[in-house]
Structure formats: structure tokens, C-alpha cells
Amino acid sequence: MAAAPPAAETASLLPSVRTKDVLRLAWPTMLSFILNNSYRINDQYWVQGLGSSAQAALGSSFFVLVMNFSMYFLVIGGVLPLVARATGAGDVQERDRWIRHGLVAAFGISSLVSLLGLLFVGDLTALLGLEDSVREGATSYLGTLYWFTLPMALAPTLETIFISMGHTRIPLAMQATAVTCNLILNPLLIFGRQHFDWLPFDGLGIEGAALATIISRTVSSALGLTILHKRFSVNFFRGLQLELKRMVKIISIGAPNALSIAAYAGVYWVLLSLVVSNLGESVIAALGLGLTVFEGISFPLFLGISLAGSSLVGRSLGAGSAENAQAAVSRLRWIASATGIGIGIVFLIAGPLCIPLFTDDAAVARETLIYVNILAFSQVFVAHESIHEKILLGTGYTRPIFFISVPGNALRIPLAWFLATHLELGAIGVWWAINATTLFKASAYFWAVRCLDWSNLRGERG
């Protein structure tokens, strides 16, 4: 372990945690994650031309993609605090070691996801309890993605590395480049010469949407690797002696958060199969649209603030200042409250205006509006859940994440069944079950952060 830098140098490494400085760091990250989700919004917009079954297939695939992302987060969740700590301590060599190990781990995890996905994609979609036409579309979409998983893992890993170093505008540039590619490629690959007679190939349908995402992520990954090497002088192969203990540390830190993400996806998977699928195709499509279009904007906002805050906490602790880290927590809580309340109001106002842009099916539009109006009331709690979860991630003390997130998400299954089926509230019961469990998780995370032993965390430099 490298010696700590002198006190004067350490002080100069401390990130500012004034509200305006937190927002200056957070806004590129927020916009970056919104752009990241625009893949799915763009997909939903274009596949409406393929029918409601295609939209339902895309919406139901979301939960499988979240499960895949939970695997990638084994690396992402570990790299973030470790690179942030090394950056805060001013130890460039240690930072680069963690970066190299993180990239190698991302390659390994993506290979495993690809292999398992290609072997079991049919079984995965069967578990969702979908009708044949919806299942066929979901299988085609996911099967295409599983052939090329490396950029799907590498792009978010690289973005997290830059965020952990406090350079949040680079992921924004990566996302802007990738989304531009996706916006151009999606209609071309989905419809081909059917809509664009100058093209030499037929449209690929829902598979075209998957291929557009793959190409866009590849471009983003190539840009990130180039910047990391050229601007930050990270040599990916120099001294690349893989250390098992570093790999284990990355995975062990990332595992609780990764498991919580997997549990989130698994719970929705079960809800879709046991409850939502029985409520009709319009409710399935509404869930997909609500998650993709509305929460697809709100949650990236919260996640952007949260990851910027995680970086601030990690770099503050790396520089030896628990006080600076705690000051960041106070600012983040205030920002979470303001953002969550604002997003809830936007949901209520924008729902009737935006939904017709994504569906002309009256039943889907009606069910989506109900979803959006109900979920508006939980957005402030979603914001606080995200903020406090990522504060824990920034400290490297991630075990509480598993013990809060997994039971909190699992509670949704019996509660949703009770409200939707036993009390015969239908989809409304499912949506209110989500709200209630979000409140539970947000409260538990707040308490977990409040109970942190900051004096002990200050001495841990990864």
C-alpha cells in the first residue's frame, strides 16, 4: 500500500461538496444516464410500427436485461469505490491497477453472460409466462444481444471509471456519441428497404433494434478506451499481472449491489409471470412503457446524482476526510428531496401529453396513464433509496444493500398478489405494492447510512 500523501496535498485532493459543486459534478452524469436509457425509449418508439406484441416483447425483455446488468455490476460496483479511493489518495499507479483489473473482469463476466444467454434464452423467456407472439419477439431480441455482450459490459464499466475519478463529462460524451448512432441505426435496421428504398437489405424487425444497440455500445466502448489511454495515460497491458486478491475484492464489494439488482429483476420477473401476465397484454405493454419512458427518465436522474455522490464520498474517504464525506451526504439528501418531488409533479403533468407519442392503442394508453399517476407518488422515495444505496457503495461498505434491497423487493410479490388478486384491484394493486415497498426500502437505507461508523471508514483506502 502506498504511503499517504502529505497533509497539504491531501487537502488539495478533497472534492468540494457545496450544493452547486455537487450539481456541477452530477448534471453530466444525470444526462448521461438519461441518454443511456434513450436506447429503450428509441426502441419503444420505433417498434410500435411492428405492433403491440413487439412493444410487449421489448417491455418484458427489460427484466432480463436488468438481470444481465446485475452480472456486469459485480465489476462496476467494485471498481467505483476502489478507483475513487485511489484517486482521492492521489495514487495514480494504484488507480490504474484497479482499472486494469476491472476491465479484465468485465471481459470475463461478459463472456459468461453470453454463453449462458445463448444456451438458455428460450428458457428465460418461457419463464416470463408470455403469449407465443410476445415470447417469440423477446427471444429474438435477447438472442441477438447475447451474441455480442462485451460492449454491453465494457461501456458501463468505463463510464463508471470516469465517474469515480470525478470526470463526469466524459461518460456524457460517450453516451451522446452512442445515442446518435442508435438514433440513426434503429429505423434503418428495424425496417430496412421497406421504409428506406435506397437500402440494400430488408428490415430485421425487433432484431434490428438489438443490433443497433450493440453497434452503438461498441462505438462508445472504443471511445472510452481511447480517452482512458490518451488522456489519462492508462496502459492496459503494461505490468498486467493479474492478482487474484484484487479480483476477489472487486467482486466482493460489487456482489451485494449486484445481488440486489438481480433480486429486483427477479421479483419483476415473478410479478410478470404470476400476476401481471394474467391482467392482459395491455397491462404488460403499459408496464414496459412506464418503466422505459417515464421511470426511464426519472431513475437515470436519480442514479446520476447518486453515482456522482458515491464518487464524492469515495474520494473524500480516500483523501482521509470523513467530515467531507458526511457533508456530501447532507447535500445529496437535500438534492434527492427536491428532485424526487419535482419528478413526481412532472409525471402527473406530462403523462397525458407523452403517452400518445408511444402508442395509439387506447387500452395500452389508459393502463400506462394509471401506472404513471400512481408511481408519481413514490418518486421522492425512489430518489432517497438511490442516493443512500450509492452512498453505501461509495464507502465500500455494501453488505447492508443486500439485506435491505432483497427483502424489500421480494415483499412486492405477496403484496402485489394480495392487492391485485385477492382484493381484486388488478393492475392498480400491483402499482401500489411497488409504492409501499419503495417507501420501506428508502427508510431502511436512510437508517443504514445514519448508523455508519465514519471514523472507521476513513482509515480504509481499498
Buried (B, 14 or more C-beta within 10 A) or exposed (E): EEEBBEEEEBEEBBBEBEEEBBBEBBBBBBBBBBBBBBBBBBBBBBBBBBEBBBBBBBBBBBBBBBBBBBBBBBBBBBBBBBBBBBBBBBBBEBBBBBBBBBBBBBBBBBEEBBEBBEEEBEEBBBBBBBEEBBBBBBBBBBBBBBEBBBBBBBBBBBBBBBBBBBBBBBBBBBBBBBBEBBBEBBBBBBBBEEEEEEBEEEBBBBBBBBBBBBBBBBBBBBBBBEBBEEEBEBEEEEEEEEEEEBBEBBBBBBBBBBBBBBBBBBBBBBBBBBBBBEBBBBBBBBBBBBBBBBBBBBBBBBBBBBBBBBBBBBBBBBBBBBEBBBBBBEBBBEBBBEBBEBBBEBBEEBBEEBBEEBBEBEBBBEBBBBBBBBBBBBBBBBBBBBBBBBBBBBBBBBEBBBEBBBBBBBBBBEBBBEBBBEEEBBBBBBBBBBBBBBBBBBBBBBEBBEEBEBEEBBEEBB
